[in-house]
Amino acid sequence: MIDKIGPAPNADPVSATQEETRTSVEAGLRHLAAAAMAEGWMEKIRARNGERSVSANELTSLSALIVYVAHMMGASEFRIERDLADRFGVPNVKCLPSSRFDDAIRYLVDRVPATA
């Protein structure tokens, strides 16, 4: 009879850590997706100063990258999102002009710490 659920006694600790990391990132993405659907903004196209804001697909990509960068930096997702919005002078990432999407991706990728 098994009393405790967990890694096998001879399981690779690196694999277990990678699995925990993947689970953590997936939970963050599920949280963001649920919040997005609750607000209803996924179906809308917003315009700011006559220019189209990022699409739902672009916003999903930004959100996923924000979660990844936050995890890699050990920072909160809110802080990374706020830094991104401040960098591009928008009230929030949803208002980012679509023409700045590539720049936003580059900005986030550049924030990922280099690994040894």
GICOR-V17810 format. One record per residue. N is the residue number from 1. RES is the residue in three letters. SS is DSSP state (a for helix, b for strand, c for the rest). Layout:
n->N res->RES ss->SS
n->N res->RES ss->SS
This chain:
n->1 res->MET ss->c
n->2 res->ILE ss->c
n->3 res->ASP ss->c
n->4 res->LYS ss->c
n->5 res->ILE ss->c
n->6 res->GLY ss->c
n->7 res->PRO ss->c
n->8 res->ALA ss->c
n->9 res->PRO ss->c
n->10 res->ASN ss->c
n->11 res->ALA ss->c
n->12 res->ASP ss->c
n->13 res->PRO ss->a
n->14 res->VAL ss->a
n->15 res->SER ss->a
n->16 res->ALA ss->a
n->17 res->THR ss->a
n->18 res->GLN ss->a
n->19 res->GLU ss->a
n->20 res->GLU ss->a
n->21 res->THR ss->a
n->22 res->ARG ss->a
n->23 res->THR ss->a
n->24 res->SER ss->a
n->25 res->VAL ss->a
n->26 res->GLU ss->a
n->27 res->ALA ss->a
n->28 res->GLY ss->a
n->29 res->LEU ss->a
n->30 res->ARG ss->a
n->31 res->HIS ss->a
n->32 res->LEU ss->a
n->33 res->ALA ss->a
n->34 res->ALA ss->a
n->35 res->ALA ss->a
n->36 res->ALA ss->a
n->37 res->MET ss->a
n->38 res->ALA ss->a
n->39 res->GLU ss->a
n->40 res->GLY ss->c
n->41 res->TRP ss->a
n->42 res->MET ss->a
n->43 res->GLU ss->a
n->44 res->LYS ss->c
n->45 res->ILE ss->c
n->46 res->ARG ss->c
n->47 res->ALA ss->b
n->48 res->ARG ss->b
n->49 res->ASN ss->c
n->50 res->GLY ss->c
n->51 res->GLU ss->b
n->52 res->ARG ss->b
n->53 res->SER ss->b
n->54 res->VAL ss->c
n->55 res->SER ss->c
n->56 res->ALA ss->a
n->57 res->ASN ss->a
n->58 res->GLU ss->a
n->59 res->LEU ss->a
n->60 res->THR ss->a
n->61 res->SER ss->a
n->62 res->LEU ss->a
n->63 res->SER ss->a
n->64 res->ALA ss->a
n->65 res->LEU ss->a
n->66 res->ILE ss->a
n->67 res->VAL ss->a
n->68 res->TYR ss->a
n->69 res->VAL ss->a
n->70 res->ALA ss->a
n->71 res->HIS ss->a
n->72 res->MET ss->a
n->73 res->MET ss->a
n->74 res->GLY ss->c
n->75 res->ALA ss->c
n->76 res->SER ss->c
n->77 res->GLU ss->a
n->78 res->PHE ss->a
n->79 res->ARG ss->a
n->80 res->ILE ss->a
n->81 res->GLU ss->a
n->82 res->ARG ss->a
n->83 res->ASP ss->a
n->84 res->LEU ss->a
n->85 res->ALA ss->a
n->86 res->ASP ss->a
n->87 res->ARG ss->a
n->88 res->PHE ss->c
n->89 res->GLY ss->c
n->90 res->VAL ss->c
n->91 res->PRO ss->c
n->92 res->ASN ss->c
n->93 res->VAL ss->a
n->94 res->LYS ss->a
n->95 res->CYS ss->a
n->96 res->LEU ss->c
n->97 res->PRO ss->b
n->98 res->SER ss->a
n->99 res->SER ss->a
n->100 res->ARG ss->a
n->101 res->PHE ss->a
n->102 res->ASP ss->a
n->103 res->ASP ss->a
n->104 res->ALA ss->a
n->105 res->ILE ss->a
n->106 res->ARG ss->a
n->107 res->TYR ss->a
n->108 res->LEU ss->a
n->109 res->VAL ss->a
n->110 res->ASP ss->a
n->111 res->ARG ss->a
n->112 res->VAL ss->c
n->113 res->PRO ss->c
n->114 res->ALA ss->c
n->115 res->THR ss->c
n->116 res->ALA ss->c
